[in-house]
Amino acid sequence: MVTVRTPVSAASPIDPFRRAENGRYCDEMVSVVAADGAIPASDTRVVRTRHFELWRHDWQLVVRHRIPPAAIDDALTTLINDELFGPGWISGSEMFERIFTGVVLTSAPEPIDAWMLFYVNSLRRYDEASEPGGRGERDALADFASIHRHADALVPVDASVLEIGCCFGFLSLRLARAAGRSVTASDLSAGTVGLLRVVVDRLGAGIRTLVADAARIPRPDSSVDVVLMVHLLEHLDADHCRRAIDEALRVAARRVVIAVPFEDEPTPAFGHLRTIDEVDLRGWAAETVGWNWSVHEHLGGWLIFDRA
């Protein structure tokens, strides 16, 4: 097996609005192509999968995909991981994010049109996703659709809400459907938050956005009813994780909702740094004073804090 390993890079941050010229997205690390045709004779193909081909052109990795516009949605994360990163052809969460961005941006001539295609397709599929264990082939988004529904049920319909580590903001968009809620979506990535802000304006969704480290939220004590950290803490080291929990408890007036995946091994392509189990959840709770808490399972582990 030939593995493309990506070194620590000084490449510039990912620009979600970088134009893909003639169906090709290029940055300092990767070129993503949405086109048919022969591989140049001077290049060496590394691998071909159902949806991708990889080869090297000089120093740059080239990824050609065969993903139609109708399939540009949040299930791309699973598709890219299963075909390229899980088998070990490519490694590194930064490369994963650049390939993901390139696939989306090569799906339409204008960057905002590509991202709106991604969001509209994803929101539709999240709404349509069947519950895990249903009949037939399981939808790639079914687990997260169920996680979003579960989180939604844990938030009062009249609450002010802060989601920390929102990524593309699909959970926040769902939470904002309740007319009585005010929702703020926060993430460390300025590019992701800037993209969400543009998309929210286009969708007419009533969501505020905030760029912030999970351990340093620029909000006063007890300033929001409910704080959510859903599939965030597995991305943080142990010290950062504890500081993020303490910060959520500081900002929340009523409830903190924490959800984590139960993994045998971290998924490096997704940026997971550690595994978390029920013992960890109960340990965090036992170290916390002034809150009632409970732990349960639903496609992973959940820790709920309620102010005493």
C-alpha positions in Angstrom: 0.0 0.0 0.0 1.3 3.5 -0.9 0.4 6.1 1.7 0.4 9.8 1.1 1.4 11.3 4.5 1.0 15.0 5.0 3.7 16.8 6.9 3.0 19.6 9.4 2.3 22.5 7.0 2.7 26.2 7.1 0.0 26.5 4.4 -2.5 29.3 4.8 -5.8 28.6 6.5 -8.5 27.1 4.4 -10.6 29.7 2.5 -14.2 28.3 2.1 -14.7 31.0 -0.6 -11.7 30.1 -2.8 -13.0 29.8 -6.4 -12.5 26.5 -8.2 -11.4 27.5 -11.6 -12.6 25.2 -14.4 -13.7 22.5 -12.0 -10.3 22.5 -10.1 -9.7 23.6 -6.5 -6.1 24.3 -5.6 -4.3 25.3 -2.4 -0.8 24.9 -1.1 -1.4 21.2 -0.2 -3.9 19.6 -2.6 -5.6 20.0 -5.9 -9.1 18.6 -6.1 -10.6 18.0 -9.6 -14.2 17.2 -10.6 -13.6 16.0 -14.2 -13.1 13.0 -16.3 -10.1 12.3 -18.5 -6.7 10.6 -18.6 -4.1 11.1 -15.9 -1.1 12.9 -17.3 1.6 10.5 -18.4 4.2 12.2 -16.2 2.1 11.6 -13.1 1.9 8.5 -11.0 -1.5 7.2 -9.8 -1.5 6.1 -6.2 -5.0 4.6 -5.9 -8.5 4.4 -7.4 -11.6 3.9 -5.2 -15.3 4.0 -6.1 -15.5 7.8 -5.9 -11.8 9.0 -6.0 -8.5 8.7 -7.8 -5.2 9.9 -6.2 -2.0 10.8 -7.9 1.0 13.1 -7.5 1.8 16.0 -9.8 5.2 17.3 -8.9 5.0 18.0 -5.2 1.2 18.3 -5.0 -1.4 15.6 -4.2 -4.2 15.5 -6.8 -7.6 14.1 -5.9 -10.2 13.5 -8.6 -13.7 12.8 -7.5 -16.8 11.4 -9.2 -19.5 12.8 -6.8 -22.6 14.3 -8.4 -24.1 17.6 -7.2 -27.1 15.6 -5.7 -24.6 13.9 -3.3 -22.9 17.0 -2.1 -23.9 16.9 1.6 -22.7 16.2 5.1 -22.3 12.5 4.3 -19.1 13.4 2.4 -17.3 13.2 5.8 -18.1 9.5 6.0 -17.4 8.9 2.3 -14.0 10.6 2.3 -12.9 8.9 5.5 -14.1 5.4 4.5 -12.5 5.5 1.0 -9.3 7.5 1.6 -8.4 7.9 5.2 -9.7 4.8 6.9 -7.7 2.5 4.6 -4.6 4.6 5.2 -4.1 6.1 1.7 -4.0 9.6 3.2 -3.5 10.8 6.7 -4.0 14.0 8.7 -7.1 16.0 9.7 -5.8 19.1 7.8 -5.6 17.3 4.6 -9.1 15.8 5.2 -10.6 19.3 5.6 -8.9 20.5 2.4 -10.1 17.6 0.4 -13.6 18.0 1.8 -13.6 21.7 1.0 -12.3 21.0 -2.5 -15.0 18.5 -3.3 -17.7 20.9 -2.2 -16.2 23.9 -4.1 -15.9 21.9 -7.3 -19.6 21.2 -7.3 -20.7 24.6 -8.6 -19.0 27.5 -10.5 -19.5 30.0 -7.6 -18.3 29.2 -4.1 -21.5 30.4 -2.4 -23.6 28.4 -4.8 -21.5 25.3 -3.9 -22.0 25.8 -0.2 -25.7 26.5 -0.5 -26.0 23.2 -2.5 -24.1 21.5 0.4 -26.3 23.1 3.1 -29.7 22.6 1.3 -28.8 18.9 0.4 -27.6 18.3 4.0 -30.6 19.8 5.7 -33.0 17.9 3.5 -31.2 14.6 4.1 -31.0 15.2 7.9 -34.8 15.7 7.8 -35.2 12.5 5.8 -32.7 10.3 7.5 -34.1 7.2 9.0 -33.3 6.0 12.5 -30.4 3.6 12.9 -31.6 0.0 12.8 -34.3 0.6 10.3 -34.9 -1.6 7.3 -32.7 -1.4 4.3 -29.3 0.3 4.0 -28.6 2.7 6.9 -28.4 6.3 5.8 -24.9 7.8 6.3 -26.4 10.7 8.2 -28.9 8.7 10.3 -26.7 8.6 13.4 -26.1 12.3 13.5 -29.8 13.0 12.6 -30.8 11.0 15.7 -28.1 12.8 17.8 -29.5 16.1 16.7 -33.1 15.1 17.6 -31.9 13.9 21.0 -30.1 17.2 21.7 -33.1 19.1 20.5 -35.3 17.3 23.0 -33.0 18.3 25.9 -33.3 22.0 25.2 -36.5 23.9 26.4 -38.4 25.5 23.5 -38.1 28.9 25.2 -34.4 28.8 26.0 -31.5 30.9 24.9 -28.9 28.5 23.6 -25.1 28.6 22.9 -23.6 25.7 20.9 -19.9 25.5 21.3 -18.0 23.7 18.5 -20.8 24.1 16.0 -18.7 23.2 12.9 -21.1 23.7 10.0 -24.0 24.6 12.4 -26.5 21.9 11.4 -27.5 21.3 15.1 -27.9 25.0 15.7 -30.0 25.3 12.6 -32.3 22.6 13.9 -32.5 24.2 17.4 -33.5 27.5 15.9 -36.6 26.1 14.4 -38.3 26.5 17.8 -39.9 29.9 17.6 -39.2 30.7 21.3 -35.4 30.0 21.2 -32.5 32.3 20.5 -29.5 30.4 19.3 -25.8 31.3 19.0 -23.5 29.0 17.1 -19.8 29.2 18.1 -16.6 27.7 16.7 -12.9 28.2 16.9 -12.5 28.3 13.1 -13.1 31.8 11.8 -13.5 30.5 8.3 -16.3 28.1 9.3 -18.1 30.7 11.3 -17.8 33.2 8.5 -19.3 30.6 6.1 -22.1 29.8 8.5 -22.9 33.6 8.8 -23.3 33.9 5.1 -25.4 30.8 4.8 -27.6 31.8 7.7 -28.4 35.1 6.0 -29.3 33.3 2.8 -31.5 30.8 4.6 -33.2 33.5 6.7 -32.4 31.5 9.8 -32.4 33.5 13.1 -28.9 32.4 14.4 -26.1 34.5 15.8 -22.5 33.4 15.3 -19.4 33.7 17.4 -15.7 32.9 16.9 -14.3 31.6 20.2 -12.2 29.0 21.9 -14.3 26.6 23.9 -12.2 27.4 27.0 -12.6 31.2 26.6 -16.1 32.2 25.7 -16.6 36.0 25.7 -19.9 36.0 27.5 -20.8 36.9 31.1 -21.5 34.4 33.8 -25.0 32.7 33.6 -25.7 34.7 30.4 -27.4 31.9 28.4 -29.9 29.3 29.5 -28.4 26.2 27.8 -24.9 25.5 26.6 -24.3 22.5 24.3 -21.0 20.7 23.5 -22.0 17.9 21.1 -19.1 15.9 19.8 -16.5 18.5 20.7 -14.6 17.2 23.6 -13.0 14.3 21.7 -11.2 17.0 19.7 -9.5 18.5 22.8 -6.6 17.3 25.0 -7.4 16.5 28.7 -6.5 19.9 30.1 -8.3 21.9 27.4 -11.3 19.6 27.8 -11.7 20.3 31.5 -11.3 24.0 31.0 -14.0 23.9 28.3 -16.4 22.1 30.6 -15.8 24.7 33.4 -16.3 27.5 30.9 -19.6 26.0 29.7 -20.7 25.7 33.4 -19.8 29.4 34.0 -21.8 30.7 31.0 -24.9 28.5 31.5 -27.7 29.6 33.7 -29.8 26.4 33.6 -28.3 23.4 31.8 -25.1 22.1 30.0 -25.5 19.3 27.5 -22.3 17.3 26.6 -22.3 14.5 24.1 -19.3 12.4 23.0 -18.8 9.4 20.7 -17.8 6.1 22.3 -14.9 5.0 20.1 -12.4 2.1 20.4 -9.8 4.3 18.8 -9.9 8.1 17.9 -10.7 8.9 14.3 -7.7 11.1 13.3 -9.2 12.2 10.0 -12.0 13.9 12.0 -9.5 15.5 14.3 -10.3 13.3 17.3 -7.4 13.3 19.8 -8.7 10.9 22.4 -11.4 8.4 23.3 -13.9 9.1 26.0 -16.0 6.6 27.9 -18.6 6.6 30.7 -16.0 6.6 33.4 -14.6 9.9 32.0 -18.1 11.5 31.9 -18.8 10.4 35.5 -15.3 11.7 36.6 -16.0 15.1 35.1 -19.3 15.2 36.9 -17.9 14.1 40.2 -15.3 17.0 40.1 -18.1 19.6 39.6 -19.7 21.4 42.5 -23.1 23.1 42.6 -24.7 21.2 39.8 -27.0 18.1 39.6 -26.0 15.7 36.8 -26.9 12.6 35.0 -25.3 10.3 32.4 -26.9 8.2 29.8 -26.2 6.6 26.4 -27.7 7.4 23.0 -25.3 6.7 20.1 -22.5 7.6 22.4 -22.4 9.1 25.9 -24.3 12.1 27.3 -23.6 14.1 30.4 -26.3 16.6 31.5 -25.6 19.2 34.1 -28.6 21.1 35.7 -27.9 24.0 38.0 -28.8 22.9 41.6 
